[in-house]
Amino acid sequence: MPRRPWPGGRPRPRRSCGAGGALAGPHPLAAGVGIALAGFLVLAGQDATIKLLAATLALPLILAVRSLAILLLSLALGGRPLLRAVFTSRVRWLLLRRAVVNLGAWSAYFSAARSLPLGQLASFQFLAPLIVVLSAGWMLGEHSRLRHRLLVVLGTSGALVSGGSLGFEADPALLLALIAAVLWAYAVLLTRRIARTEGPLVQLTATHLLFLAVLGPLALSAPVAPALDQVPLLLLAGLLGGAGQFALFTAARSVPAPIMAPLEYTSLLWNFILGYMLWRNVPGPAFVIGAGLIALSCFGMLAGLRGGMVTRLVRGGDR
């Protein structure tokens, strides 16, 4: 686990290629929350696109093409200075750690998907925000009040109810699903920590360089090559994935982790809407109840933003 991110006496972090500042304007937190919500919406579209492609293509191929597309877009925006910023960053080992953690989370998630129902698997993913809220205080110095924690527990309960995980049967794959949730929570904490120094393009590039290095050889050995009419969908997955992640990395510069992580609950609602539009999936009563709990949780957290539900301890040169 990482040490405290900013020891006393450390100088103010430099601004690197693609870093940008915290969101400008009189209400940077509100702007960051809006960008994060938009990011989760776009990523839900990415997930739906990947689901369409996964019916006929191997997942490593899909993810490798997605990473390649994101890298090309990032380099088109940042050029050589962006690559230099990635490899010379003072937090380059944190960038590498986050990329490895994220890759491990994806691997555990899709390994569990082989034997767990999709709803149950997705609901375990939503344990990650609760882990973030409970860990952000000692890892980032961002402490949430009791009201905020109770709202996160409410949202987590809604996710479990909607996925039917409160009545699960023992399965070794549940351990993999739990590992994926823990790794995703750790990745969120690392994202917030890195965002204090580096910008979204640097995080995007570092993450997908590693993804492409690992998944590229697996993609080349895929048994089925994409058909010509699947190429636009592959590129769309990359565009949506890059835009969604860019939005979340940008929001992480101004939104504390205990607020950022629970906003992911909204993606469950977006997934329902897209599932109905594309596959006519009609949810059962449990999903409706769980979605209602999630909506109450999110509305409560958004209403409490002005009440200072999260406080941050400032140490040393960390401003």
N, C-alpha and C positions, 0 to 999 in steps of 0.2 A: 504494500500500500504506500502511496506517496507521502513524503514528509510535508510539513506545513509549507504552502507554496511560496510565501514571501517572508523570509527571515528578516528580522530587524536590521536596519542599516543598508538594505539592498537598494541600489539606485533605481530611479524611475525607469520602467522598461522602455526600450527603444521602440520606435514604430518601424515596421518592416514593410516590404513590398506587399501590397494588397491588404495591409492591416486596417487602415482607416481608423477613425476615432470612434469613441462611443457615439451612439445615435444622437444627432444634433436636435436642437429644439427644446422647448420648455418642458416637455413631458417625454423624456427618453425611455422611461420604463413602459409607458403606455404604447409608444411606438414599437418598442421591442416585442411586447406581447402580441401586438397586431401582426408583426412580421413572423413571429413564431407560429401563430395560428395559421397564417397563409402557408408557411412551410409544411406544416403537418397535412394540410389539405393537398398540396402538390405531391407530397410523398405518398399519400393514399392513392393518387392517380398513378404514381409509379408502380405501387404494389399491384394494382389492378392490371396494368400493362404487363408486368412480369408474370402474373397468373395466366394471362392469355397466351403468352409465349411458352410458358413451362409445360403446356399441354403437349407440345411437340419437340421442344428443344431442351437440351441438357442445361441445368441451372448454372454450372461453371461457365458455359459459353455465354449465357445471357449476362451474367454479372461481369465477365471479362469485357464484353463489348460495351456494357454500360460504363465501366471504369475507363476504358479507352476513350469513349465519347466525352466523359467528364474531363479527362486530362487534356484532350485537344481543345475543349472550350476554355479551360483554365489557362492554358499556355497561349491561346489566341488573345486572351485579355491581359496576361501578365508577362508573356515572353520570357526571355532569358533571365531577366532580373528576378522573376518569380522562382525559377529553379534555383538560382543562387541563394535566394532568401530561405528556401526550404533546407538546403544542405549546410548553410552557415548560421542558421537560427540558433540563438542561445538556448532554446528549448527543443532542439531537434530530437533529443532522446525522449522527451515527452510526446512529440509528434509521432515518433516511431512506436512508442508504447501504446498510444491511443489507436493507431492503425492496427497493431497486433491484437489489441483487446477487441476492437470492432470486428475483425476477421474471425476471431474465436467465437464471438457472440453469434455471428451469422452461421458458422459451422455447427455450433451446438443447436441452434434453432432449427435448422433444416434437417439435422440428424434426428431430432425429436419428432419432426413432422412426418417421418416415415410411419410412425405407429400411433400418434396422438391425433384426435379429431382437431380440425382447424380452429374451431371456436375455443376449445379448451387450451390449445397451444397459444392462441392470440391473447387469451385472458391472463396467462402466466407472464406474458411480455409486460403486462401492465402492473406487475409487481415492482418493476424498475423505478417508477416515480416515488413509491413509498420508501425504497432503499435510498434513493437520492436525498429525500427530505430528512431521513434519519441520520445520514452520513455527512451532509453538507456542513454542519456546524463545526465538526472537528477537522474536516478535510479542507474546507474553504473559508472557515470563519463566517459562514452565512447561516444564521440561526433563525428558525421559524418559530412563531408563537404557537401556543397550544391550539388555538382556533384553526390555524392553517393546517396543522398536523391532523386534526380531526377531520377536516374537509378532504385531505388526501386519503385518509383511511376510508372515508365514505366513497370516494371515487374508486379506490382499489376494490372495495366490496362490490361496487356496481360492475366492475370489469369481471370479477370472479363469477358473479351471478349470471351475467350475460353469456359467459362462456361455459357455464355449467360445471365449473371446476370445484364448486363446493361439494359436489357429490362424486368426485373422481374415484376410480379404482386404482389400486397400486399398480404402477407400471415403471420399469427402470427409465423409460423415456422422460418421466416427470422430472427426474434429476437433471437431465440435459436441459429441459425447459427452464428449470430454476437457475442453472448455471448461466444460460443465455440471459436471463433477466438481470442477474448480478453483474455480468460483464457489460450489459448495456447501461446499467446504472453507473458503473465505473467510467464508461466512455463519456457519459454526460458530464460527470464531475471533471474529467480531464479536459473536455471541450471548454467548459467554463474557465478552468485554470489557464489553458493555453490562450484563450480569447483575450486575456488581460495583456498579452504581449503580441500575439500574431493575429493576422486578419483571416477572413474566411477563405480567400484564395489559397493561402499557404496551407491551411488545414485540409482543404479539398485535395490539393495536389499531393501532399504527403500521404494522405490516406489511400488515394487511388493508385499511386505509384506502387505501394506495397500490394494492394489488391491485384493489380495487373501482373506483377511479378510472380505472385503465387497462383493466380487463376489462369494466367495466359497459357502455360503448358497444358493444364487440364482442358482448356477450351480447344486447343489444337487437336487433342485426342478425342474430342466429342464424336459419338457415333453418327450424328445427324447434323449436316450443315444447314444453315438457314436458307430458306427459299427466298426468291427475290421479293415477294410480297411481304415477307417478314422483316426485311431490313428497315422500313420506316418505323415499325413498332420497336425494334431494337434501339434505333436512334432516339425515338420518343422516350423510351425508358431512361436513356442516358440524360436527355435534356431535362426531364422531370426530376430525376434523381439529383442531378447537379444543382438545379434551381432550388429544390427543397432543402438540400443540405447547406447550400450557400445562405439561404434565409435563416436556418437554425444557427449556423455559425455566426452570422451577423447579429442575430438577436442575443446570442450568448454574451456579447460584449456589454450589454446593458441590463440584462434580465438575470437576477440571481438564480442559481440552480434550483432552490426549493420552489420557485415559482415556475421556472421553465419546464421542469420535468413533468409536473401534473398536467400541463397543457396537452401532453400527448394523448390523454384520454379522449380528446376530441376526434382523434383519428379513427377511433372505433365507430363513431357516428358517421364519419365520412365513408368508412369501409361499408357500412350498411347501405348507405345511399347508392354508392357505386355498385355494390353487389346486386341491389334490386334493379338498377338501370341496365346492367350488362347481362346478368344471369337470372333475373327475376327471383332472387332468393328472398323468401318471406320469413322474417324471424318469428320465433315463438314468444310466448308470454314472458319467459325468463329474460330474453334479450331486452324486451320493452322495459321491464322493471329495472334491469341493470343499467340500461341507457338513461332512464330517469334519474337514477342515483348519480350517475356520472355527470349529467347536466346540472343537477343541484350542486354537486361539488365544484364544477367549473364556474358556475355563476357566483357561488359564494366566494371563491378565490378572486375572481375578477372584481367583485364588489368590494373586497377587502384590500385592494392594492393601495388605496390612499390611506388606509389605516396603519401602514407600516407593519404588515404581517411578517416581513422578513427583515432582519437587521444584519448588518455586516460589521465585523470587527476589522478595523484598519490597523495594519501592523507595519512598522518601519516605513519604507518608501512606497508601499502599496497604496496608491491613491485612485 
